[in-house]
């Protein structure tokens, strides 16, 4: 939800009309229709920027509209194009920041959050979790700063998005913590948000947060909290449904379905049947989709996976150290993976998790995948935060990370989850690149790096991307044939 930050005011001409039309469509929940108007805004703003290199107002308008365009492209299912638009937005905001024109922290955090949602749409769930983690951390720092009050509504929005990503691809315990925090913040800020021109958009994110809260609380047997979240979500969705947006109507139907199911669980059968009947009569497809999602259940929590591991493997020495990851690190709120521990300890805990995965892949695949992905998240966070261990002990930790990614990616592929398998294989190839400086003196390291490249190539081929697959296999071959033929050699 990027605004101008006061840098520009919409001009009263064709550009201004296109911009206003796009913004109205977005607020009405018709983002998929806004794309052509946003493309025109970008085209006209680019013409003005090219005519004056220091025309920062036009450059900011381009960056802001590229960000909004990505949302419209996502709504139309054009996710690859959305990523390209977000890349352009990031370049634009970085240029403005480097020029000292504005503080781009919130804008770049928003881009990261939208990129996370885009990756989730593509099935790249592991990347989505980490992108959203970074966005939440950035906004957490902003709301702690001097201008924190201004950023609170958007912090709530990003927490709601984070909850949705974690519900699908992370720990449900983190998801519900993020969702509950978002809901509480939205309610606290109700007066401020209702006066905002983006009030409808914030209301949609509130519905996202309450849906995640209701799902997780109900699954964990906390039906009173689930029904409380249901009521907030249904009331909000009912207000939104007064618009002409099909998306808002689907949100209402989803809220009715959830509440109907949860009322049935607590024995309020007639009320539950009324909700479900209304939902199916209004939009049977959406109601059936939500019902299927609820019946499918949630991923394992970290705590449950650790307990399962103890049952399968017997008592293990690192159990209580790993169990401590379920509590927030000092000074952190546990709504993100990075809130589990500090960056230095993250690499150590990730290694301890990774040690459990090979045996569990034979005995309990779901538990192995849960622990493997959590280990990956901790390795990635430790690396992104440039911990001493990941920077100066690369030869120790990177091989463990690479083997973990290869094995977990392959297990996801064998279970039919190709997109998530490919996501992790891409990470595997990136980590393999970090191994290259150590391959001259270590044949095992060289074989591991080449194997990671080949695995990535195999999965690229499985998705039909034969050109990229060939490049990955060539990289593996070049690595094995010696330094004189190696990429960059």
N, C-alpha and C positions, 0 to 999 in steps of 0.2 A: 504494500500500500504506500507507494512512493509519491510524495508530493513535491512541490517545487522548493520547499525550504525557504521561500521568500525570494528566490533568485530570479524568477521571471513571473510575469503576469500574462495570461493568455491574450494574444492579439485579437483585435476585432476584424478578422478577415477570414479567408477560406481556411487557413490553418486553425484559427480559433474555433470556427464552426465544427471542423472535423474533430478537434480535441474534445469539445463539449459533447458532441454526439456520442463519441466513444465512452466518455465518462458516465453519461446517463445510462447507456446500455449496460455497463458494468454494474452500476448501482442497482439496476433492475434485475440483475442476475442473468443477463443475456450476453455474457462475455464472448460467447462463440460468434456473435454477430458484430462485435466491435472491431475485429481485425482489419477490414478494409479501411476504416476511418483512421486507425492507428498507423497503418502503412502510409497513408497520405500525410499524416502529421510528420512522420519521420522524413518523408521525401521533401516536404516543404522546409522543415527545419534544417535538413542537410544543405539545401540550396542556400539558405541564409548563412549557415556556418562556413560554407566554402567561400562565400563572398567576403567574409571577415573572419580571419583566423582567431581573433580574440573575442568572437561573439559567443561568450560563455552561456548567455541565456539560451541561445539556440542549441548549444551542445548539451546543456542540462535537459532541455525539453526532449532532445533525441534519446538521451539515456533513460529518462523517466518513461518515455513512451515505449522504448524497447522492452523495458521491464513489464509494462502493462500488456504489451503485445504477446509476451511469453504466456501470460495467463490466458489470453484469448486463444492462442494456439493450443494450449493444453486442453481447453474446453472443447476444442474441435478435434482432439485426438492426434494433433500434429506435434508430437513430443520432441522429435529431433530438431525441428525448426524452432521450437521453444528454447531448447538449449543454446542454439545459435544466437537467438535474440538476447538471451541472458548474458552470453559472452560479450556481445556488443555493448550491452548496458554496463557490464563490469568495466570494460575498457573505457567507456565514457566517464563513469564516475571516478575511476582511478586518475584519469587525465585532469579532471576538475579538482580532485584532491591534491594532486602533485602541483597544480598551478596555484594552490592556496586559495581557491575560490570558495570552497566549502569543506566542511567536515563530512566525509562520506561514510562514516562508520555505520550509521543506521541504514543507509542505502545499500551498502555492500552486504550487510547482514540480511536485509530483505531479499537481495538477489540470491544469497546462499539458501535461504529458506525456500524460495520458489524453485530453485534448482533441485533441492531435496524432493519437493513434491513431484517435480517432473521426472526425476529418476525413479521415484516410487511408481509413477504411472507406467514406466517402462519395465517394471519388475526388478529394477536394480536396488533392492531394498537395503543391502549393506552400505552402499554409497549414500543412500538417502538418510539413513540413521546418522551417519557421521557428518554429512552436510548440515542437517538440522541441529545437531549437537552444537556445531560452531555458531549457528545463528542464535541459538538460545543463550549461549555464553556471552556473545557480543551484546545482546539486549540486556542481559543481566548486569553487565558492566555499565551500560547506559543508564538504566534506571537507578543505579547507585551513585550516579554523578550529579553534578550541579543542576542539570536540566532534566532530572529523572522523571518528574511528573508528566512531562510532555510525552515521554516514551512509554508510559505504562500501558495505554490501550494496545499499542503494537507489541509490547512484551506479552500481553495476554493472548494476542492473536498468534504469535509464534509458538507459545506454549501449547496452544490448541493444535496447531499443525504438528508439533513435535509429538504430542500424544497420539495422534492418528498414525504417524509413521511407526512409533514404537509398538503400538497395538498390533501392527501387521508384521513387523520385522525385528522387534526387540523384546525386551522384558515387560510383560504386562504390569508388573509392579511399578516400573518407571513410568509407563504410559498413564496409569491412573493417577500417580502423583502429579504428573504434568497437567493432566486434564482437570483434576480438582483445583490445582493452583490457578489455572486459566479461568475456570468458572468463578472462583471466589473473586479474582481480580476484576473480571467483567462486571460482576454484580456490585462490587465496591465502586466502580467507575460508571455506573449506569447513567447518572445525570450528565456527566461529561460526555459520554459516548452518544447519548440521545441527541445532544446538540451538535454532534459532528456531522459533516456532510457524508462521511463514510459509515454512518450508523447501521445501515442495512448490511454492509459487509461484515462489520463486527458481530452483528447478530447471527450471521451465518456461521462464523467461527465459534460463537458460543454454543450453537447446536452441535458442532463437531466435538467440542469438549465434553458436553453432557452425554453425547452418545458413547464416547469412549468410557467415561465414568460409569455409566449405567452398565455397559457390557462387562467391565472388569469386576465391579462391585457385585453384580449378580453372579458371575462365575465363581467368585470367592465366597458366596453365601451371605453377603452383606446386602440383603434385599431392601432394607430400609433406606440405605444410601442409594441403591440403584433406583428405587422409585422416586426418591427426592430429585435425583438427576433427571429422570424421565419427565417429571412434572415441569422442571425448568425448561428442558429442551422442547417439550410439547407446547408449552405456552409461547415460547419464542418462535417456534416453527409456525404456529397458528397465525401469529402476527405477520410473519414473512409471506405466508401463503396468500395474503391479500394482493400481492403483486401478480403480474402476468407471467412470472417466470416458472417454467416447467421444472427447473432445478429446485426452486423453493417448495413446489408442491411435492416433489419426491422427498424432500427433507421432512415435510409434515407426515407423509405416509410412513417413512422410516421410523419417526418418533412414535407414531401410533402403534406400529408393529412391535417395537421394543416394549412399550408400556403394556401392551396387551399380553405379551409373553410373560413379562415379569409379574403382572397381576395374577395370571394363572398359576404361577409357581407358589405364590403366597396364599392361594386358595380363594381369591376374589374372582371366581370364574365368570360370573355374568358380566362384570365390568371388563374383564379381559376379553371376553368374546365380542363385546360391543366394539372395543377398540380394533380388534383384528378384523371384524366384519367391515367396519368403515374403511380400514386400510386396504383390504383386498378389493372392495367395491370401487375404491377411488383409483388405485393403480396396482393391479394384481402382480405385475412384473416386479415392481420395486418391493412390495410386501414379501413376495416369495424370495427375492434376493436377500433381504435382511433376515428372514427366517432361516434360510440356508446358512448364512454367516453365523448366526447365533448357535445353530445346531453344530456347526463345525468346531466351535469352541475357540480357545485362545492358545497361543504358543506357551510352552513351559516357561515358568519364571526361573530365574537363576537359582533361587533357593531350592525349588523343586528338583531342578536338574542336578544340583549338588547332592541332594538327598538320594536321588535315584542312583547316582554314581556310587554312593557308599553302599547301597543295597547290592548293586551289581558287582562291584570290585572289592567290597569289604572296606574296613576303615582305612583311610589314607591320611598321611601326615599333614597335608596342606588343607584339610577340610575346614578347620575353624578360621584359618587366615582368609580362605576364599569366601567363607560365609560372611565375613566382615564386609565384603563388597556390597552386601545388601543394605548396609547402613551408610549414610552420607559421610564423606570425608570431612574433616574439620573445615568449617567455613563454607561448606557447600550445601546446597539443597538437592536432594536425590530425585531429580526429574530428568537427568541426562546420564549417559554412560560416563562422561567425564567427571561427574559428581561422585563416582564410586571411590576414587583414590587420587593421589597426586601423580603427576606424569612420571616421576622416577619409579615409584612403586608399581605403576601400571604395567611396565614391561616385565617385572618380576611376577606379578599376579597372572599376567597373560601366559607366561611360560609355564606356570603351575597348572593353569587350566589346560593348556595345550598338551601337557603330559598325560592327561586323562583321556584324550580323544581317541587315539589309535585303538585301545582295548574296547572302548565303548562303541566304536563303529561296528564292531563284531557282535556286541551283545545288546545294545540299545541305541539305535540310530538317532531317534529323536533327541535323546539326552546328549549324545555326542555332538549333534549339530548345534544344539543350544549352547553348550559350553564352548564349542569351536568358534561360533560367531561372536560370543562375548569376548573370547580371547583375542580375536581379530580386532574388535572395537578397541580394546585396551592397547594393543600394539599400535594401532593407527593413531590413537590419541597421544600416546607417548611420543610417537614419531613426529606428529604435527606440532606438538608443543616443544619439540627439539630437546628432549631430555638428554642428560649426559649419557645415559646408558645407550640410547638409540643412536646417538651421534658418535660416541667414542668406543662403543662395544658392538659395533654393527656385525662383526664376524661371529659374535656369540648369539645375538638375538635374531638377526635377519634370517638365518637358515631355519630356525624354529618356526618363525612366522611363515616363511615360504612353504615349508612342508605342511604346516597346518592348513594354509589356504588351498594348496593342491588337493589334500585329502578331503577337506570339507566341500570344496567345489565339486569334486568328483562324486561325493556322496549325494549332493543335491541333484547332480545330473542323473545319477542312477535312480533317484526317486521321482524323476520327471519334472523337476523345477528348473528348467533350462535357463531362464532369465537370471535367476539368482545365482545359479552355477556359473554363468558367464560373467556376472558382476564380480564374483570372488576370483575367477580366473584372471580377470583384468588386473585386480589387485596383486595376484600372484606374480604376474608378469612384471609389474612395477617393482615388487620386492626383489625379484630375480635380477633386475637391472642393478640394484644396490649391491648385489653379490659379486658383480663382475670384477671389481678391483682385487678381489681375493682369489680369483679363479686360476691365476697363473701358477700359484704355489700349492693349490689344493684341488686335486682332481675330483674329489667328491663334491666340492662346492660348484665346480664347473658342470658336473653332471646334473646336479640339482637345478641350477639356473636354466640349463638347456631343457630339462624336463618340464619346468614351469612354462617356458615359452611354447613347447610342443603342446602342453595341455591347453593353454590358451588358444593355440591354433586349432586344435581339435574341436573345441567348443564353438569357435567362430565358424568353422565349417558346418557344424551342426545347425547353426542358425541361418546358413546360406550365404554368409559373408566370405566368399572364397578368396577374394583378393587379400583381405586382411589376414585370413588364415595362412595363405602362402607366405606373406611377409613374416608372420610369427615363426613358421617352420624354418624359413631361411635364416632368421636371427638365431635360432637354436643351432642350425648347422654351422653357421659362421663362428659361433662361440666355440664349438667343439673342434674346428679345424685349425685353431691356433691364433695367436695374437695378430699375426700379419694379415688375417682376413676378417678379423672381428670388426663389428660395427664401431666406428670411431677410432679404429686402430691405425 
